[in-house]
Structures are given as C-alpha cells and as structure tokens.
C-alpha cells in the first residue's frame, strides 16, 4: 500500500515537473541569482516532494511548494558551505527569516520570470550559438545530447557553449531582466532570430540524410507560442504565423523516400489545414495592427500560398506585391531572389531570369545553390537547355543536402532525355 | 516585488557573485578603439569636449570612476621582462586596424547599464568600445 502511494506520488511529481519545471526554474533563477544553483535546487525539491507528499499529502499549490522548497534547500546548502565563507551564515539566516513566500511567485511574476529567462538566454552579449543552446536547454529543457543531435555537433561542444554562457552571465553580470521599453524592440529581434534559427534548422537541415527534423520545428513553434502568450508583439505573432504556415506543408514536402517535392507538385490535401487556419488568422490580426515587420510579411506570402487550392490558382500578383514590401523592410539578395521567382510566375520566365542574372552579375549569391537552381529552372522553361544544365550543375556543386542533390540530379537527367 | 523579496534577491546574488567594491555595483573598463589615422585634429578636439561632458554626466549619476584619452600609438613604448632581462621597444603591443585610444572606468549595476554608458561614448559612433568586467581582487590599495 505504501509502495503504491509512493509510485502514484512519483508519477504526480513527474507530471508537475513536465508541465511546470520551466516556470519553476525561471523563478528560482531570479530568487537564487544563478542558473546552476536553480537547477540543483529544482532537482533537490523534486526529490523531497516524492518523499514528503507520500507522507503528508499533495500540497494545494505544487508549483509554489516546489519553488519554496528549492529555495530552502539552496539556503541549506549555503549554510553547509559556511565554513568557507564567513558571510554565508548571516545571509542564510536573513533569507530564512523572510516570510514573504507567497508574493514572490504569483502568476504575473511567474510570467515575468519566463520572459526574463528567454531574454537572458538570448542576450546579445552571448555568442549566437550559445543563445540557441541556452534557449533550447533552459527554456525548452532539451538535453545537451538532443541539442547536439539537432545541430549535428558534439554534445561536448554544446555543453561547453552552455558552461561558457553561464560563466559570462555570472562574471559580466548580464542582468536577469526583461529589457526596458527602449531596448525591447532590438532585444526582441534577437529572441525572434534565435527562434527562427531553430525552426529553420529543423525545417531544412543544412546537411545530412533527412530534409526536415520536425522535433526542432515543433520546439520552435512551442517557443513562438510561449513568446506570443507572454509578449504579444506584432513581429512575435508574425513569426509564429510564418512557422505554422511553413510547418503546415511538412507532410507534403518530402516523399516517403525522403525526396524533395516542390510547392507546385505537393499534394495539398496533405497540408495541415488547422495550422493554416491558425496561421492565416494570426497574419490577418497583425496586418490590421499596421505595426508589422519582415516576419509578418513573409507570413503573409506564405498565407497566400497556403490559401491557394491549386498551384494554378496562386495569386502571384499579390505575392509579388508582398515581396516588394518585404524588399523595403529587408533588402537582402535572398529576398530579391524570391522576388524574382515570383515575378517569373506572374510575368513569365524571361522577366524573372533578367532579375536573377542581375543579382548574380553584381556578385551576390554566387555561392547560393538555390540561386543557380532557380536560374536553371527558368532557363529550362525557356528551352535554353545548355544554360539550364550548367546552372543545375553549379547548384549541385554547392549543396550537401541529400534530398536536394537527388532532386537536382533528377532535373539534370530529365534535361538529357530531351534533345539538345 | 516586496522589499523583503528584493533584499533576498540582492543578498543571494551577492553571495553567489564575486564580491565587488561598491554596494550592488560592479566595475567595468570601457576600452575605446578607433583608427587613429582617420581622425582629424578638429574631430579629436570635438571628441574630447563631448567625452568630458559625458564624464560629468556619469559622475552626477554615480557611475564615473575615471577616464582619459591616450596619446596615439606613435607615442607608445613596449616593455617585456623575460628571464630577468628587460626588453624595451618603440610602438604598440600589436599593429591593429583600430588602436586603443582611451578608456572610461565605471561603476554599474550590471552589463546592460555598462552597455548604455558605452553607447554614449563619442568614439562608439566611429570606432569600437570593448566592455570588460573588472575583477576586484582582495587586498588592493584603496583610495
């Protein structure tokens, strides 16, 4: 009977941990002023919970209980170290005597703590790879092994990045704060960049056998939702919409053998229409606020595609218009390339080819395989077979991704089947 | 957040951080790098005026510990001691595209505050300001 209770309590503690651990950790980091101390405190608190809840019953507010206990265990630990630092016993005594437990973790401060955690993990003073590793580890609670596997690095590399990041947070005193109103736009940009990087890594793996690693996509979307829940800024909503709309095509994007299927050739019945509906609604919501940015415009483009019942029914004129808008906000060669492809769809291959050739002539995107693949496709449609072949081969030499290589090789083979 | 909770927060964080000189403050060195060749005499003087103004502003706000421009690297001398032998040479420690041209030493609550001050340094607009947290070792002479 006793064993049965303990087992049930352990399962309950696990359940609470799964749903609450990130929130509890975020608050413990604020209370204890240190990431590692907070993780240790959380771990200790869960161990105590299994033992105490079996004996005294489950508390009314498990989250508050775990935070309170974690903090208490940390104070205990400090007392044990008191031999090495004369100030710690006084400190521990002062902390122990504080009675304002309840206020420290009401719902609002818990939300603030989660935002503090996200913004700290994505602080610009940390190197970009560390921002990603910290966010995935501390906010999404992925293990270092999972992060390493997702980004095709070694666990030791990831672990080192995280250790160094925590050291920098400590030694340079990166504050555990939500940025001020003036700093918020730039700081939010960094967070969104991290989230989008995670999504893109999952969506189109930069090398290796499989085209999508959907665990990362789901993680990024989950992060995006959390961000929107805590801080419903237009670009955060726009990014969530963009990720949902891209992800909605996941099932249709690769064949069962892992081959790449172009947007034009995808089975649209395989698209996730719930995600599309949600994404479209979010885009409309942000566009009406008139305070949107590049992510929102990209989401709007994705929404136009997502709402077309067939490739032929795609509103390319609207897409070109949206790319014009995007170019104003985000004048990058890659955006120009996508704009050129859309122009080709609206005005014919020659119009698009002229734009792409202008980009390449400038010296931009020479090493970008998609630029050459797009050029090749337009040449193919114009019947310029020799040029198409040259561009497909150029594209092939520039990508390591297996599904993309297979696709390009197939296109080359199709060219050879024609005369000329 | 209640006062007691704020106190807890501060007490714990000072326990877990290296002790620093001021109450709640930490020292940061702001190292100012720019291309000496690209600066005219007029620009240099204007920079001194603006930097002096900044020094007064942050003195008033309690952040200022010290600041100075440095003579250009043509005036630099390098000293090394190896195996008891002294090596003295003309010139900076390394040839770089941007050179160390001045510094601010400040007290700040945390890195974001230091970044805010660094961004106000005139040469941040043309050159680079490096922010380095200062290690406060015990036993150094006090003022």
Boltz contact constraints between the chains, C-beta under 6 A:
constraints:
  - contact:
      token1: [A, 32]
      token2: [B, 12]
      max_distance: 6.0
  - contact:
      token1: [A, 33]
      token2: [B, 12]
      max_distance: 6.0
  - contact:
      token1: [A, 33]
      token2: [B, 13]
      max_distance: 6.0
  - contact:
      token1: [A, 33]
      token2: [B, 16]
      max_distance: 6.0
  - contact:
      token1: [A, 34]
      token2: [B, 16]
      max_distance: 6.0
  - contact:
      token1: [A, 91]
      token2: [B, 11]
      max_distance: 6.0
  - contact:
      token1: [A, 91]
      token2: [B, 15]
      max_distance: 6.0
  - contact:
      token1: [A, 94]
      token2: [B, 11]
      max_distance: 6.0
  - contact:
      token1: [A, 95]
      token2: [B, 8]
      max_distance: 6.0
  - contact:
      token1: [A, 98]
      token2: [B, 4]
      max_distance: 6.0
  - contact:
      token1: [A, 98]
      token2: [B, 8]
      max_distance: 6.0
  - contact:
      token1: [A, 100]
      token2: [B, 2]
      max_distance: 6.0
  - contact:
      token1: [A, 100]
      token2: [B, 4]
      max_distance: 6.0
  - contact:
      token1: [A, 100]
      token2: [B, 5]
      max_distance: 6.0
  - contact:
      token1: [A, 103]
      token2: [B, 2]
      max_distance: 6.0
  - contact:
      token1: [A, 104]
      token2: [B, 5]
      max_distance: 6.0
  - contact:
      token1: [A, 171]
      token2: [B, 133]
      max_distance: 6.0
  - contact:
      token1: [A, 172]
      token2: [B, 111]
      max_distance: 6.0
  - contact:
      token1: [A, 172]
      token2: [B, 133]
      max_distance: 6.0
  - contact:
      token1: [A, 173]
      token2: [B, 26]
      max_distance: 6.0
  - contact:
      token1: [A, 173]
      token2: [B, 110]
      max_distance: 6.0
  - contact:
      token1: [A, 173]
      token2: [B, 111]
      max_distance: 6.0
  - contact:
      token1: [A, 174]
      token2: [B, 111]
      max_distance: 6.0
  - contact:
      token1: [A, 175]
      token2: [B, 110]
      max_distance: 6.0
  - contact:
      token1: [A, 175]
      token2: [B, 112]
      max_distance: 6.0
